Amino acid sequence: MIVTAGAIQSPAILLRAGIGSPAALRALGIEVAIALPGVGSNLRDHPALTFCQFLPPSLRLPLSRRRASFVALRYSSGVEGCDRSDMYITSAARAGWHRLGARLGLYFLWCNRPFSAGHVSLVSPDPGRYPSVELNLLEDPRDLERMMAAVRMLARLVINPVLNAAPDDFFPASFSPRIKRLSAFNRANGFAASVLGALLDVPAKLRHLVIKQFLLNGIAFKDVIEDEQALADFVRRSVFGVWHPTGTCRMGDPRDSHAVVDPSGKVIGSENLYVADASVMPRLPTANTNIPTIMIAEKISDALLSTELSLA
Ligand SMILES: Cc1cc2nc3c(=O)[nH]c(=O)nc-3n(C[C@H](O)[C@H](O)[C@H](O)COP(=O)(O)OP(=O)(O)OC[C@H]3O[C@@H](n4cnc5c(N)ncnc54)[C@H](O)[C@@H]3O)c2cc1C
């Protein structure tokens, strides 16, 4: 049997089958089949923040270019004990498909090698109840420190005469429900975004007032960047995971009490139960997670097939 339900649901399936921490299982009235305390722990995701910058007309992409162009920067934070290439920033010359998006550059920054870990746990044995998911993205102070330094570095890089030298034209983006709704591709959103976009093409002082009052609840973001406490609060409040959950059925040495699957993907202590998805990653890759997940699944299926063939 091969479980491939992803890093949130695979541990939930194992837990409901009685594979997990005995104390947590008994608390929910689930009979313990295999005691493996690591199931659901070690939940990792890349902590991320997004920013926008008003683009002068000369830097805007024509709407006929369907895709934004991207440039990415991978760099080392230099914070003690952190891996090289632990930080990542992408920039896109358009923040959306519409006329508002065409006026804004979009920056995405994240920590490739976070130390913080969260967990997935059951709230009920009922498979109809979604498990509890705690990302704990900035639990480790080194992750907060690196995210704060990255915000300052990004601001230094992009508040620049080549792009736009006005600090008030650089501000945090938001994936609020309203912005998400505006991203849907339809005529009504196209019209609304062209009105909103036109509101940005006004003299700079007026635009900065619009950005401050309507997007930042009256706060000047340049003041936040310069104030250690305000920046820490902003990062804690705004950080989100980039949909790269991993690690909740961690692969490892069977003697490691928190490993869940052995190096072949087999659930430790089981006869014939495998996990083959992002949940087996012991730690996050220094990259997006889709291709590494496919690679893991290919390796596990190759190993299973070769075992089958040698037994035949
Ligand atoms: C919005 C979003 C954007 C992303 N963008 C990127 C990107 O640009 N680049 C990149 O590399 N990665 C990206 N990722 C991450 C990437 O998609 C994942 O790392 C990858 O899909 C993980 O694969 P998986 O097999 O572990 O899990 P999944 O792809 O989630 O597959 C699990 C499958 O199991 C099914 N399932 C769950 N529970 C059950 C159940 N109880 N019974 C039956 N079926 C079940 C689910 O429906 C799903 O089809 C993104 C993810 C999201 C959500």
The ligand as an SDF file (V2000), in Angstrom:
LIG
                    3D

 53 58  0  0  0  0  0  0  0  0999 V2000
   -1.0910   27.0800   -4.7390 C   0  0  0  0  0  0  0  0  0  0  0  0
    0.1790   26.2720   -4.8590 C   0  0  0  0  0  0  0  0  0  0  0  0
    1.1840   26.7240   -5.6930 C   0  0  0  0  0  0  0  0  0  0  0  0
    2.3670   25.9940   -5.8050 C   0  0  0  0  0  0  0  0  0  0  0  0
    3.3310   26.4310   -6.6670 N   0  0  0  0  0  0  0  0  0  0  0  0
    4.4430   25.7010   -6.8500 C   0  0  0  0  0  0  0  0  0  0  0  0
    5.4290   26.0900   -7.8010 C   0  0  0  0  0  0  0  0  0  0  0  0
    5.2880   27.1000   -8.4890 O   0  0  0  0  0  0  0  0  0  0  0  0
    6.5320   25.3140   -7.9250 N   0  0  0  0  0  0  0  0  0  0  0  0
    6.7290   24.1940   -7.1780 C   0  0  0  0  0  0  0  0  0  0  0  0
    7.7620   23.5300   -7.3250 O   0  0  0  0  0  0  0  0  0  0  0  0
    5.8150   23.8090   -6.2630 N   0  0  0  0  0  0  0  0  0  0  0  0
    4.6730   24.5190   -6.0940 C   0  0  0  0  0  0  0  0  0  0  0  0
    3.7370   24.1220   -5.1780 N   0  0  0  0  0  0  0  0  0  0  0  0
    4.0550   22.9580   -4.3230 C   0  0  0  0  0  0  0  0  0  0  0  0
    3.8150   21.6320   -5.0270 C   0  0  0  0  0  0  0  0  0  0  0  0
    2.5380   21.6470   -5.6460 O   0  0  0  0  0  0  0  0  0  0  0  0
    3.8850   20.5230   -3.9660 C   0  0  0  0  0  0  0  0  0  0  0  0
    5.1650   20.5310   -3.3470 O   0  0  0  0  0  0  0  0  0  0  0  0
    3.6700   19.1510   -4.5710 C   0  0  0  0  0  0  0  0  0  0  0  0
    2.4600   19.0810   -5.2910 O   0  0  0  0  0  0  0  0  0  0  0  0
    3.6400   18.1260   -3.4490 C   0  0  0  0  0  0  0  0  0  0  0  0
    3.2820   16.8810   -3.9840 O   0  0  0  0  0  0  0  0  0  0  0  0
    2.6190   15.7630   -3.0780 P   0  0  0  0  0  0  0  0  0  0  0  0
    2.4780   14.5660   -3.9430 O   0  0  0  0  0  0  0  0  0  0  0  0
    3.3850   15.6470   -1.8120 O   0  0  0  0  0  0  0  0  0  0  0  0
    1.1890   16.3270   -2.6550 O   0  0  0  0  0  0  0  0  0  0  0  0
   -0.0340   16.8160   -3.5540 P   0  0  0  0  0  0  0  0  0  0  0  0
    0.4360   17.3100   -4.8810 O   0  0  0  0  0  0  0  0  0  0  0  0
   -0.8210   17.7200   -2.6760 O   0  0  0  0  0  0  0  0  0  0  0  0
   -0.8490   15.4770   -3.8480 O   0  0  0  0  0  0  0  0  0  0  0  0
   -1.6250   14.8570   -2.8620 C   0  0  0  0  0  0  0  0  0  0  0  0
   -2.8830   14.3050   -3.5270 C   0  0  0  0  0  0  0  0  0  0  0  0
   -3.5760   13.4790   -2.6000 O   0  0  0  0  0  0  0  0  0  0  0  0
   -4.9610   13.7780   -2.6430 C   0  0  0  0  0  0  0  0  0  0  0  0
   -5.5280   13.4260   -1.3260 N   0  0  0  0  0  0  0  0  0  0  0  0
   -5.3520   14.0540   -0.1420 C   0  0  0  0  0  0  0  0  0  0  0  0
   -6.0060   13.4120    0.8390 N   0  0  0  0  0  0  0  0  0  0  0  0
   -6.5960   12.3440    0.2790 C   0  0  0  0  0  0  0  0  0  0  0  0
   -7.4090   11.3020    0.7840 C   0  0  0  0  0  0  0  0  0  0  0  0
   -7.7350   11.2320    2.0740 N   0  0  0  0  0  0  0  0  0  0  0  0
   -7.8470   10.3760   -0.0840 N   0  0  0  0  0  0  0  0  0  0  0  0
   -7.5130   10.4340   -1.3980 C   0  0  0  0  0  0  0  0  0  0  0  0
   -6.7410   11.4070   -1.9330 N   0  0  0  0  0  0  0  0  0  0  0  0
   -6.2890   12.3450   -1.1050 C   0  0  0  0  0  0  0  0  0  0  0  0
   -5.0110   15.2610   -2.9590 C   0  0  0  0  0  0  0  0  0  0  0  0
   -6.2600   15.6040   -3.5180 O   0  0  0  0  0  0  0  0  0  0  0  0
   -3.8600   15.3980   -3.9420 C   0  0  0  0  0  0  0  0  0  0  0  0
   -4.2850   15.1330   -5.2600 O   0  0  0  0  0  0  0  0  0  0  0  0
    2.5430   24.8150   -5.0570 C   0  0  0  0  0  0  0  0  0  0  0  0
    1.5100   24.3580   -4.2210 C   0  0  0  0  0  0  0  0  0  0  0  0
    0.3370   25.0750   -4.1380 C   0  0  0  0  0  0  0  0  0  0  0  0
   -0.7740   24.5490   -3.2450 C   0  0  0  0  0  0  0  0  0  0  0  0
  1  2  1  0
  2  3  1  0
  2 52  2  0
  3  4  2  0
  4  5  1  0
  4 50  1  0
  5  6  2  0
  6  7  1  0
  6 13  1  0
  7  8  2  0
  7  9  1  0
  9 10  1  0
 10 11  2  0
 10 12  1  0
 12 13  2  0
 13 14  1  0
 14 15  1  0
 14 50  1  0
 15 16  1  0
 16 17  1  0
 16 18  1  0
 18 19  1  0
 18 20  1  0
 20 21  1  0
 20 22  1  0
 22 23  1  0
 23 24  1  0
 24 25  2  0
 24 26  1  0
 24 27  1  0
 27 28  1  0
 28 29  2  0
 28 30  1  0
 28 31  1  0
 31 32  1  0
 32 33  1  0
 33 34  1  0
 33 48  1  0
 34 35  1  0
 35 36  1  0
 35 46  1  0
 36 37  1  0
 36 45  1  0
 37 38  2  0
 38 39  1  0
 39 40  1  0
 39 45  2  0
 40 41  1  0
 40 42  2  0
 42 43  1  0
 43 44  2  0
 44 45  1  0
 46 47  1  0
 46 48  1  0
 48 49  1  0
 50 51  2  0
 51 52  1  0
 52 53  1  0
M  END
$$$$
